[in-house]
Amino acid sequence: MSVFPIEIRPDKLTEEMLAYSRKLSEGMQNLLNADEIDTGVTPKDAVYREDKLVLYRYQRPAQVVTQPIPLLIVYALVNRPYMTDLQEDRSTIKGLLATGQDVYLIDWGYPDQSDRALTLDDYINGYIDRCVDYLRETHGVDQVNILGICQGGTFSLCYTALHPEKVKNLVTMVTPVDFQTPGNLLSAWVQNVDVDLAVDTMGNIPGELLNWTFLSLKPFSLTGQKYVNMVDLLDDEAKVKNFLRMEQWIFDSPDQAGEAFRQFIKDFYQRNVLINGGLVIGDRAIDLRNIRCPILNIYAMQDHLVPPDGSKALDGLTASEDYTELAFPGGHIGIYVSGKAQKQVTPAIGNWLNERA
């Protein structure tokens, strides 16, 4: 067996160490000079409020003709929705506006102990339904378009099944449908969790607890390697700010209303009722066959939180005669903020909606 010795040249090593030190020095200055990190970059107006919820309408570009049917974005409860508008050149919101969509977004806010009794019925038949009715009345239309993201996509499926007459087109994005596909590590962990004990003990489930659960799914890349890689961008002020924006979003995790969390984990993860049947929201059974509107189902091929098969399971479960799938070659977060997503995913959503306007 041949052995190739590693040649370490002192002058080369010194040069690399000096370059590394310069990056650290400039990086520390960039970190110290960083202004307060903004959460969302596109101008918006609060148009409706209820309890902790705020409904925002984003300001439309003057040079773009806006579609008459408004688009309501329903985000997950477990993270903050400004991931869809994280930075100027990588904003799902901005991209949708550029295609002529009239974009509204539900910001769920930060639940506290006064919200611990909120149920999935309160979120779906309460908050979402009243936001939809606000849009219908404001725009003088019978139906709205809905874009449901992650857990918000699951909520949107339930909502559309319960209120099919109010939804014109439905877009689901990295949305779990089958919660027990092979390789779903998060689901495997949750199966033996005593959710009743957790909720009965704590009331609301701390966002920080859930956040560290998500990070531990990929501990090396999400809690270690990214900080090592950060050194390579510290000397670039713009990249430092974008890194800090992402860090702020990752650790900005709202607590979860206890009763809603109890039902979501037990029914969706542990009983998998969206696939197996038996889901009841409030006093009404959910039947996905009630959904007849066009559906665009988008999934990420390297998604570690919502495996592709978990999203693709939607195919054939509804009565829609206009069902389309879009595969994105990236992960759960990259589908919002990567340059590739801005060129592929967001325009595809806008074009798909415009074709069905």
C-alpha positions in Angstrom: 0.0 0.0 0.0 1.4 3.4 -1.0 1.4 6.2 1.5 1.3 9.8 0.3 2.8 12.1 2.9 1.0 15.4 3.6 3.3 18.3 2.8 2.8 21.2 5.2 4.7 24.3 4.1 5.3 26.8 6.9 4.9 29.8 4.6 1.5 28.5 3.4 0.3 27.7 6.9 1.3 31.1 8.1 -0.6 32.7 5.2 -3.7 30.7 5.9 -3.6 31.6 9.6 -3.2 35.3 8.9 -6.2 35.2 6.5 -8.2 33.4 9.1 -7.3 36.0 11.7 -8.3 38.8 9.4 -11.7 37.2 8.7 -12.3 36.9 12.4 -11.2 40.4 13.1 -13.4 41.9 10.4 -16.2 39.6 11.3 -16.3 40.7 14.9 -16.5 44.3 13.7 -19.4 43.4 11.4 -21.2 41.6 14.2 -20.7 44.6 16.5 -21.9 47.0 13.9 -24.9 45.0 12.9 -28.1 47.0 13.3 -31.3 45.5 14.8 -32.4 42.6 12.6 -35.6 43.3 10.8 -38.3 40.6 10.7 -39.8 40.8 7.2 -38.6 43.2 4.5 -41.7 43.9 2.4 -44.0 46.7 3.4 -47.4 45.5 4.9 -50.4 46.8 6.6 -52.3 45.2 9.5 -55.9 45.0 8.3 -57.6 42.7 10.8 -56.9 41.8 14.4 -58.3 39.2 16.8 -56.8 38.1 20.1 -53.1 37.5 19.3 -53.7 37.1 15.6 -52.9 39.9 13.1 -53.9 39.7 9.4 -51.4 41.5 7.1 -51.9 42.7 3.6 -48.7 43.3 1.6 -48.3 46.4 -0.5 -48.6 45.7 -4.2 -46.0 46.9 -6.8 -47.5 49.8 -8.7 -46.3 48.5 -12.1 -48.0 45.0 -11.6 -51.6 44.3 -12.4 -53.1 42.7 -9.3 -55.4 39.6 -9.6 -58.9 40.1 -8.2 -58.9 36.9 -6.1 -56.8 37.5 -2.9 -54.3 35.0 -1.7 -54.3 34.1 2.0 -51.1 32.5 3.4 -51.7 30.2 6.4 -48.4 29.5 8.1 -47.5 27.0 10.8 -48.0 27.7 14.5 -44.6 26.4 15.5 -42.5 29.1 13.8 -42.8 32.7 12.8 -44.1 33.5 9.3 -41.5 36.1 8.3 -39.5 33.2 6.9 -41.5 33.8 3.8 -40.1 37.4 3.6 -36.7 37.0 5.1 -34.5 39.2 2.9 -34.9 41.5 -0.2 -33.5 39.2 -2.8 -35.0 36.0 -1.4 -38.6 36.6 -0.4 -41.5 34.3 -1.3 -43.9 37.2 -0.5 -42.1 39.6 -2.9 -42.0 36.9 -5.6 -45.8 36.3 -5.3 -46.5 40.0 -5.5 -44.4 40.2 -8.7 -46.8 37.7 -10.3 -49.8 39.8 -9.5 -51.1 38.1 -6.3 -52.8 40.2 -3.7 -51.1 38.7 -0.7 -52.4 38.4 2.8 -50.7 36.5 5.7 -51.9 35.3 9.1 -49.5 36.1 11.9 -50.6 33.9 14.8 -48.6 35.9 17.4 -47.3 34.5 20.6 -49.8 32.4 22.7 -49.7 32.8 26.4 -51.4 30.9 29.3 -54.7 32.7 28.5 -54.7 30.7 25.2 -54.0 27.3 26.6 -57.6 26.1 26.0 -57.5 27.0 22.2 -58.4 24.0 20.1 -57.8 23.1 16.4 -61.5 24.0 16.0 -60.7 27.6 17.3 -57.8 27.9 14.8 -59.5 26.4 11.7 -63.2 27.1 12.0 -62.6 30.2 14.1 -59.5 32.3 13.2 -58.9 31.1 9.6 -62.6 31.2 8.7 -63.0 34.7 10.0 -59.9 35.9 8.0 -61.4 34.2 4.9 -64.7 36.0 5.4 -62.9 39.3 5.9 -61.3 38.8 2.5 -64.5 37.8 0.8 -66.3 40.8 2.1 -63.5 43.3 1.5 -62.9 42.1 -2.1 -66.5 41.3 -2.9 -65.8 37.7 -3.9 -67.2 34.4 -3.0 -63.9 32.5 -2.9 -60.3 33.1 -2.0 -57.0 31.4 -2.9 -55.1 29.8 0.0 -51.4 29.0 0.3 -50.9 26.7 3.3 -47.3 26.2 4.5 -46.1 23.1 6.6 -48.5 22.7 9.5 -50.5 25.6 8.0 -51.0 23.4 4.9 -52.5 20.7 7.0 -54.8 23.3 8.5 -55.7 24.5 5.0 -56.6 21.1 3.9 -58.9 20.7 6.8 -60.4 24.1 6.3 -61.0 23.5 2.6 -62.7 20.1 3.3 -65.0 21.9 5.8 -65.6 25.0 3.7 -65.1 24.0 0.0 -67.5 26.8 -1.2 -65.0 29.5 0.1 -61.8 28.2 -1.6 -61.1 28.8 -5.3 -57.6 27.3 -5.5 -55.4 25.6 -2.8 -51.6 25.5 -2.7 -50.0 23.3 -0.2 -46.2 23.8 0.5 -44.1 21.2 2.4 -47.3 20.0 3.9 -47.5 16.8 6.0 -50.4 14.6 5.0 -49.2 11.1 5.9 -47.5 11.6 9.2 -46.0 8.0 9.5 -44.0 7.5 6.3 -40.8 5.4 6.6 -37.8 7.5 7.6 -39.9 10.2 9.3 -37.6 10.6 12.4 -39.7 13.3 14.0 -42.8 11.1 13.8 -40.9 8.1 15.2 -39.8 10.1 18.2 -43.4 11.4 18.9 -45.1 8.0 18.9 -44.3 7.2 22.5 -44.6 10.8 23.9 -47.2 11.1 26.7 -48.8 14.3 25.2 -51.5 14.4 27.9 -49.0 14.4 30.7 -47.0 17.2 28.9 -50.0 19.4 28.3 -51.6 18.7 31.7 -48.3 19.6 33.4 -47.2 22.7 31.4 -50.4 24.1 29.9 -48.8 25.5 26.8 -45.8 23.7 25.3 -42.7 25.9 25.3 -41.5 26.9 21.9 -37.9 26.5 23.0 -38.5 22.9 23.8 -39.9 22.2 20.3 -37.1 24.3 18.7 -34.3 22.1 20.3 -36.3 19.0 19.3 -36.2 20.2 15.6 -32.5 21.1 15.8 -31.6 17.7 17.3 -32.9 16.0 14.1 -29.7 17.1 12.4 -27.4 18.0 15.3 -24.1 18.3 13.4 -25.2 20.5 10.6 -27.8 22.6 12.6 -25.9 23.1 15.9 -22.3 22.9 15.0 -21.2 22.9 11.4 -23.0 26.1 10.5 -21.1 28.1 13.0 -17.8 26.7 11.7 -18.9 27.7 8.2 -19.9 31.1 9.4 -16.3 32.2 9.6 -16.1 32.1 5.7 -18.8 34.9 5.5 -17.9 37.0 8.5 -16.0 39.6 6.4 -19.1 40.2 4.3 -21.4 42.6 6.1 -24.5 41.7 3.9 -23.9 38.0 4.4 -23.5 38.5 8.2 -26.8 40.3 8.4 -28.6 37.5 6.4 -27.0 34.9 8.7 -28.3 36.8 11.7 -31.8 37.0 10.2 -31.8 33.3 9.9 -30.6 32.8 13.4 -33.2 35.1 14.8 -36.0 33.2 12.9 -34.7 29.8 14.1 -34.8 30.8 17.8 -38.0 32.9 17.6 -40.3 30.0 18.5 -43.7 30.8 20.0 -45.2 28.6 22.7 -48.0 26.3 21.5 -51.5 26.5 22.8 -51.8 23.3 24.9 -55.1 21.9 23.7 -54.4 22.5 20.1 -51.0 20.9 20.5 -52.5 17.9 22.3 -55.0 17.2 19.4 -52.5 17.8 16.7 -49.9 15.4 18.1 -52.4 12.7 19.1 -54.6 12.8 16.0 -52.1 13.6 13.2 -48.8 12.1 14.4 -49.9 9.3 16.7 -53.2 8.2 15.0 -52.4 9.5 11.4 -56.1 10.3 11.0 -55.7 12.4 7.8 -54.8 9.1 6.1 -56.6 6.6 8.3 -59.8 8.5 8.7 -61.6 9.5 11.9 -60.5 13.2 12.2 -63.0 15.4 13.8 -62.6 19.2 14.1 -65.1 20.7 16.5 -68.1 18.6 15.9 -67.5 17.9 12.2 -65.7 15.0 10.5 -63.0 15.8 8.0 -63.4 14.2 4.6 -60.7 15.2 2.1 -63.1 14.1 -0.7 -65.0 17.3 -0.1 -62.1 19.2 -1.7 -62.9 19.7 -5.4 -60.9 22.8 -6.2 -57.6 22.8 -8.1 -54.6 21.8 -5.9 -50.9 22.6 -6.3 -48.9 20.4 -3.9 -45.2 21.5 -3.5 -42.7 19.3 -1.6 -39.0 19.5 -1.0 -36.9 16.5 -2.0 -34.4 16.8 0.8 -36.9 17.8 3.5 -36.0 16.3 6.9 -39.1 17.6 8.7 -41.8 16.7 6.2 -40.5 13.8 4.0 -41.5 14.0 0.3 -43.6 10.8 0.6 -45.5 12.5 3.5 -46.6 15.3 1.2 -47.1 13.3 -2.0 -49.6 11.1 -0.1 -52.2 13.8 -0.9 -52.5 12.6 -4.5 -55.8 10.7 -4.8 -57.2 11.6 -1.4 -59.3 14.5 -2.7 -62.0 14.8 -5.4 -60.0 17.5 -7.3 -59.8 16.9 -11.0 -57.0 19.5 -11.3 -54.1 18.2 -9.1 -50.5 19.2 -9.7 -47.3 18.3 -7.9 -44.1 20.3 -7.9 -40.8 18.9 -6.6 -38.2 21.3 -5.3 -34.6 20.0 -5.2 -33.8 21.3 -1.7 -34.8 21.2 2.0 -37.5 22.5 4.2 -36.0 25.9 4.7 -34.3 26.3 1.3 -37.7 26.2 -0.4 -38.3 29.7 1.0 -34.9 31.4 1.0 -32.7 29.7 -1.6 -31.9 31.5 -4.9 -33.1 28.4 -6.7 -36.5 28.6 -5.0 -36.9 32.2 -6.0 -36.4 31.2 -9.7 -38.5 28.0 -9.6 -41.1 27.7 -6.8 -42.5 31.2 -6.3 -43.0 32.0 -10.1 -44.6 28.6 -10.5 -47.1 29.3 -7.7 -48.0 32.7 -9.3 -48.3 31.3 -12.8 -50.4 28.4 -11.6 -52.8 30.7 -9.8 -53.0 33.1 -12.7 -53.9 30.3 -15.1 -56.9 29.6 -12.9 -57.9 33.2 -12.2 
